[in-house]
Structure formats: structure tokens, C-alpha cells
Amino acid sequence: MLASRCMGDSVIDGQDALFRPHRVWLFAARAGLAVALATTLFFALGPPPNGPGLLPWDKAQHFVAFYVLAGLTAAAFPKGRIWIIVAALLGLGGAIEVVQGLPMVRRDADVFDWVADTVGVTFALAPLLLARWRLQSQSSRG
């Protein structure tokens, strides 16, 4: 602790600021988001799979991928605005479909894949949005 103070690092309640629990969770959420995003892009834009995947239905794969991305994005940016998270993820889903429609990618673009992305984002973020509305309504009542 003394070394931390001498180095100019802040020490709060005997813990280094870097290792406070909320910072560890933020780091974990952001690292998980990076891995999930890279995995989603790899499977969405890479070569088509040769055989059954983890989930046999393509729309279920889209739902799960964007459900996980939405949950991790909300956890990684807890003070973020929900509509920005929704817009970013739906923009990503749309961009993936546009790129999949390019002949050089050898994939098929499907608007229903984007619909599945939208449903996944909605299912992941709806409980969070409802909780925020409830907290706001309780705080406005006094």
C-alpha cells in the first residue's frame, strides 16, 4: 500500500483502485464482449460451416449471438443509454447481412436473420429497460 502511494496510485479503503470489485467486473464484461464480438464476426463472415452447428437452426444462432452481445454490452457499459446499445447492435446485424450479400463472401443475406438479431437484442435488454423505468418511477415519487 505504501508503494502504491509513493507511485502516485490511489488507494481506497486498503484496495488498489485497479482491483476494486466493480472494475474487475467491468474488465471481465468488456473482455467477454470483445471475445463474443470477434466470435460472432468470425462465424458470420467466415466460410460457411460444413455440417450442423451448435444450434441446428440459423435463426436460433442469430438470436443467441445477439442476446449474448446485448447482455455483455449492457454489462460492459452499465451507464450506457439503452437506445445507443440497441442501435449499435442492430446496425452491426444489418451490416453483417449486407456483407453476407456480397458475392465474394459466398454467404446468403437474409432479412429474417436481422429479425432474429433484433429479437435477441430485445429479449436481452427488455428486463434491463423495465428495471430502469421502475427505478425512475420510484425515484420520481419520492
Rosetta silent file (secondary structure, phi, psi, omega in degrees, C-alpha in Angstrom):
SEQUENCE: MLASRCMGDSVIDGQDALFRPHRVWLFAARAGLAVALATTLFFALGPPPNGPGLLPWDKAQHFVAFYVLAGLTAAAFPKGRIWIIVAALLGLGGAIEVVQGLPMVRRDADVFDWVADTVGVTFALAPLLLARWRLQSQSSRG
SCORE:     score description
SCORE:     0.000 S_00000001
   1 L     0.000  -41.192  178.655    0.000    0.000    0.000 S_00000001
   2 H   -63.339  -40.218  178.474    2.841    2.376    0.795 S_00000001
   3 H   -62.930  -36.790  178.601    4.436    1.570   -2.561 S_00000001
   4 H   -63.613  -42.373 -179.802    1.166    2.419   -4.279 S_00000001
   5 H   -67.560  -37.200  179.744    1.040    5.814   -2.594 S_00000001
   6 H   -68.182  -30.152 -179.332    4.661    6.509   -3.451 S_00000001
   7 L   -82.608   -4.748  179.407    3.995    5.644   -7.097 S_00000001
   8 L    89.276    4.386  177.512    1.102    8.100   -7.199 S_00000001
   9 L   -78.687  149.430  179.007   -1.602    5.410   -7.448 S_00000001
  10 L   -85.655  143.629  176.751   -4.750    5.978   -5.465 S_00000001
  11 E  -123.594  124.607 -177.800   -5.602    3.612   -2.641 S_00000001
  12 E  -121.346  121.763  177.928   -9.187    3.448   -1.461 S_00000001
  13 L    51.984   39.368  176.535  -10.134    1.535    1.679 S_00000001
  14 L    78.741    3.054  179.171   -6.963   -0.536    1.539 S_00000001
  15 E  -115.738  139.812  172.557   -7.559   -1.701   -2.037 S_00000001
  16 E   -63.874  142.293 -177.305   -5.739   -0.556   -5.120 S_00000001
  17 H   -58.594  -32.961 -178.689   -8.155    1.329   -7.362 S_00000001
  18 H   -65.926  -29.824 -173.189   -7.439   -1.078  -10.221 S_00000001
  19 H  -105.008   19.729  173.192   -8.596   -4.088   -8.226 S_00000001
  20 L   -66.912  145.442 -173.800  -11.860   -2.759   -6.832 S_00000001
  21 H   -54.523  -41.126 -177.504  -14.596   -5.303   -7.479 S_00000001
  22 H   -67.498  -29.510  177.507  -16.620   -3.171   -9.904 S_00000001
  23 H   -71.707  -35.667  177.582  -13.544   -2.570  -12.049 S_00000001
  24 H   -64.472  -43.499  179.360  -12.838   -6.290  -12.214 S_00000001
  25 H   -65.820  -39.778  177.347  -16.423   -6.946  -13.354 S_00000001
  26 H   -62.758  -43.795  178.433  -16.215   -4.166  -15.942 S_00000001
  27 H   -61.450  -44.782 -179.985  -12.959   -5.585  -17.263 S_00000001
  28 H   -62.380  -42.847  179.930  -14.455   -9.095  -17.410 S_00000001
  29 H   -65.316  -41.351 -179.082  -17.573   -7.839  -19.207 S_00000001
  30 H   -70.460  -36.987  176.087  -15.539   -5.845  -21.713 S_00000001
  31 H   -66.619  -42.956  177.392  -13.167   -8.749  -22.353 S_00000001
  32 H   -62.203  -38.701  177.327  -16.144  -11.080  -22.784 S_00000001
  33 H   -63.428  -42.662  179.221  -17.736   -8.603  -25.163 S_00000001
  34 H   -62.103  -43.564  179.228  -14.566   -8.451  -27.261 S_00000001
  35 H   -66.344  -44.031 -179.536  -14.404  -12.247  -27.474 S_00000001
  36 H   -65.035  -38.911  178.961  -18.124  -12.558  -28.264 S_00000001
  37 H   -66.251  -44.369  178.536  -17.901   -9.858  -30.924 S_00000001
  38 H   -63.452  -41.125  179.562  -14.872  -11.477  -32.567 S_00000001
  39 H   -65.083  -43.726  179.325  -16.555  -14.890  -32.460 S_00000001
  40 H   -61.332  -46.320 -179.863  -19.783  -13.523  -33.928 S_00000001
  41 H   -64.948  -38.331  178.877  -17.949  -11.788  -36.757 S_00000001
  42 H   -61.735  -49.139 -177.318  -15.855  -14.886  -37.473 S_00000001
  43 H   -72.780  -28.652 -179.177  -18.876  -17.159  -37.765 S_00000001
  44 H   -79.049  -34.191 -173.431  -20.965  -14.576  -39.633 S_00000001
  45 H  -112.143   -9.041  178.845  -18.349  -13.577  -42.193 S_00000001
  46 L   -77.665 -173.382  179.808  -16.081  -16.616  -42.348 S_00000001
  47 L   -63.012  146.851  179.286  -16.530  -19.612  -44.584 S_00000001
  48 L   -61.319  143.809 -179.585  -19.908  -21.326  -44.322 S_00000001
  49 L   -68.319  149.781  178.249  -19.928  -24.270  -41.901 S_00000001
  50 L  -103.784   76.691  179.343  -19.772  -27.800  -43.290 S_00000001
  51 L   129.340 -175.779 -176.745  -22.399  -29.563  -41.269 S_00000001
  52 L   -69.878  141.135  177.063  -24.617  -28.942  -38.283 S_00000001
  53 L   -90.967 -166.231  178.753  -23.589  -26.220  -35.902 S_00000001
  54 L   -62.563  -41.410  174.993  -24.160  -25.944  -32.180 S_00000001
  55 L  -114.282  130.951 -172.911  -27.738  -24.911  -32.887 S_00000001
  56 L   -72.714  -19.946 -176.201  -29.362  -26.529  -35.928 S_00000001
  57 L  -104.446  126.659 -177.276  -31.495  -23.517  -36.893 S_00000001
  58 H   -56.239  -40.304 -178.320  -29.752  -20.462  -38.349 S_00000001
  59 H   -67.061  -34.192  176.677  -32.220  -18.025  -36.744 S_00000001
  60 H   -66.124  -36.547  176.957  -31.555  -19.506  -33.298 S_00000001
  61 H   -63.511  -43.135  177.653  -27.842  -18.918  -33.831 S_00000001
  62 H   -63.347  -45.634  179.412  -28.531  -15.265  -34.651 S_00000001
  63 H   -56.509  -51.770 -177.123  -30.832  -14.918  -31.633 S_00000001
  64 H   -63.861  -43.796 -179.271  -28.283  -16.380  -29.220 S_00000001
  65 H   -59.463  -46.783 -176.493  -25.360  -14.407  -30.643 S_00000001
  66 H   -79.809  -24.263  171.078  -27.141  -11.068  -30.355 S_00000001
  67 H   -63.494  -47.747  179.241  -28.699  -11.944  -26.986 S_00000001
  68 H   -65.207  -44.980  178.777  -25.193  -12.544  -25.629 S_00000001
  69 H   -60.154  -41.847 -179.645  -23.783   -9.440  -27.339 S_00000001
  70 H   -66.504  -44.156  178.897  -26.579   -7.273  -25.903 S_00000001
  71 H   -63.157  -43.940  179.386  -26.167   -8.640  -22.390 S_00000001
  72 H   -68.749  -36.088  177.763  -22.404   -8.227  -22.441 S_00000001
  73 H   -65.609  -42.280  177.662  -22.649   -4.737  -23.938 S_00000001
  74 H   -64.018  -38.229  178.452  -25.068   -3.673  -21.194 S_00000001
  75 H   -72.195  -35.864 -178.375  -22.747   -5.151  -18.555 S_00000001
  76 H   -73.611  -26.728 -179.441  -19.645   -3.612  -20.124 S_00000001
  77 L  -131.087   71.371 -172.151  -21.236   -0.158  -20.286 S_00000001
  78 L   -63.320  -23.247  178.929  -23.635   -0.057  -17.321 S_00000001
  79 L   -98.219    6.345 -179.179  -24.266    3.683  -17.610 S_00000001
  80 L   -70.193  153.515  177.284  -24.767    3.477  -21.364 S_00000001
  81 L   -79.312  132.590 -176.566  -28.012    4.510  -22.949 S_00000001
  82 H   -58.448  -42.444 -176.059  -30.119    1.547  -23.967 S_00000001
  83 H   -65.394  -29.875  177.181  -31.127    3.068  -27.303 S_00000001
  84 H   -71.154  -40.657  177.535  -27.462    3.522  -28.277 S_00000001
  85 H   -62.211  -45.964  179.597  -26.724   -0.116  -27.439 S_00000001
  86 H   -60.832  -48.385 -178.572  -29.774   -1.215  -29.446 S_00000001
  87 H   -61.404  -42.295 -179.267  -28.859    0.997  -32.414 S_00000001
  88 H   -64.677  -44.465 -177.749  -25.235   -0.196  -32.420 S_00000001
  89 H   -70.966  -39.050  177.901  -26.148   -3.876  -32.269 S_00000001
  90 H   -69.992  -33.302  173.343  -28.907   -3.622  -34.864 S_00000001
  91 H   -63.730  -41.166  176.776  -26.534   -1.663  -37.086 S_00000001
  92 H   -61.924  -46.038  178.904  -23.983   -4.444  -36.657 S_00000001
  93 H   -60.731  -41.638  177.614  -26.581   -7.068  -37.554 S_00000001
  94 H   -65.310  -41.980  178.977  -27.615   -5.106  -40.620 S_00000001
  95 H   -63.470  -39.009  177.272  -24.013   -4.596  -41.690 S_00000001
  96 H   -60.269  -44.468 -179.212  -23.347   -8.329  -41.342 S_00000001
  97 H   -65.714  -37.931  177.781  -26.293   -9.085  -43.627 S_00000001
  98 H   -63.255  -46.093 -179.617  -25.118   -6.525  -46.198 S_00000001
  99 H   -65.322  -38.886  178.125  -21.614   -8.021  -46.212 S_00000001
 100 H   -63.660  -24.217  178.767  -23.038  -11.551  -46.430 S_00000001
 101 L   -78.051  -10.300  178.967  -24.899  -10.452  -49.540 S_00000001
 102 L   -73.063  138.228 -176.577  -21.647   -9.647  -51.348 S_00000001
 103 H   -61.146  -33.378 -176.844  -20.726  -12.311  -53.930 S_00000001
 104 H   -70.776  -17.327 -178.640  -17.128  -12.613  -52.722 S_00000001
 105 H   -82.935  -24.400  179.320  -18.230  -13.659  -49.211 S_00000001
 106 L    61.327   39.292  175.325  -20.173  -16.684  -50.513 S_00000001
 107 L  -126.416  170.194  178.759  -22.898  -16.347  -47.907 S_00000001
 108 L  -110.492  128.013  173.150  -26.594  -15.557  -48.191 S_00000001
 109 L   -80.512  140.796 -179.061  -28.078  -12.353  -46.832 S_00000001
 110 L  -146.001  122.074 -179.515  -31.453  -12.832  -45.185 S_00000001
 111 H   -62.179  -28.335  179.672  -33.611  -10.111  -43.651 S_00000001
 112 H   -71.645  -22.254  170.921  -35.016  -12.702  -41.244 S_00000001
 113 H   -64.240  -42.164  178.554  -31.513  -13.159  -39.801 S_00000001
 114 H   -66.692  -35.053  175.699  -31.635   -9.471  -38.907 S_00000001
 115 H   -63.330  -42.183  177.483  -35.102  -10.001  -37.402 S_00000001
 116 H   -63.861  -38.382  174.765  -33.649  -12.788  -35.241 S_00000001
 117 H   -59.243  -45.405 -178.773  -30.837  -10.412  -34.201 S_00000001
 118 H   -62.291  -42.591  179.002  -33.461   -7.836  -33.236 S_00000001
 119 H   -65.029  -40.658  177.419  -35.436  -10.345  -31.174 S_00000001
 120 H   -61.955  -44.484  178.261  -32.252  -11.434  -29.366 S_00000001
 121 H   -63.341  -43.253 -179.021  -31.344   -7.831  -28.504 S_00000001
 122 H   -62.625  -47.117 -179.232  -34.916   -7.147  -27.361 S_00000001
 123 H   -64.312  -33.970 -179.314  -35.105  -10.203  -25.111 S_00000001
 124 H   -74.665  -39.419 -171.928  -31.741   -9.379  -23.543 S_00000001
 125 H   -96.027  -17.180 -178.958  -32.359   -5.684  -22.917 S_00000001
 126 H   -58.164  -46.339  178.266  -36.090   -5.570  -22.123 S_00000001
 127 H   -61.038  -38.275  178.138  -35.656   -6.642  -18.470 S_00000001
 128 H   -65.191  -43.204  179.247  -32.933   -4.032  -18.004 S_00000001
 129 H   -63.809  -43.510  177.872  -35.075   -1.332  -19.573 S_00000001
 130 H   -62.897  -40.162  178.340  -38.053   -2.266  -17.398 S_00000001
 131 H   -64.419  -41.455  178.220  -35.873   -2.201  -14.276 S_00000001
 132 H   -64.705  -42.170  178.084  -34.544    1.251  -15.177 S_00000001
 133 H   -62.258  -40.438  179.928  -38.068    2.566  -15.781 S_00000001
 134 H   -64.992  -43.398  177.523  -39.183    1.157  -12.449 S_00000001
 135 H   -62.334  -40.899  179.104  -36.282    2.793  -10.621 S_00000001
 136 H   -65.468  -40.528 -179.887  -37.006    6.120  -12.318 S_00000001
 137 H   -68.934  -35.403  177.446  -40.691    5.960  -11.432 S_00000001
 138 H   -69.809  -38.804 -178.994  -39.886    5.105   -7.815 S_00000001
 139 H   -73.042  -28.967  179.386  -37.358    7.918   -7.519 S_00000001
 140 H   -76.157  -24.198  176.754  -39.765   10.438   -9.064 S_00000001
 141 H   -76.947  -22.839  177.240  -42.442    9.533   -6.497 S_00000001
 142 L   115.586    0.000    0.000  -40.097   10.342   -3.688 S_00000001
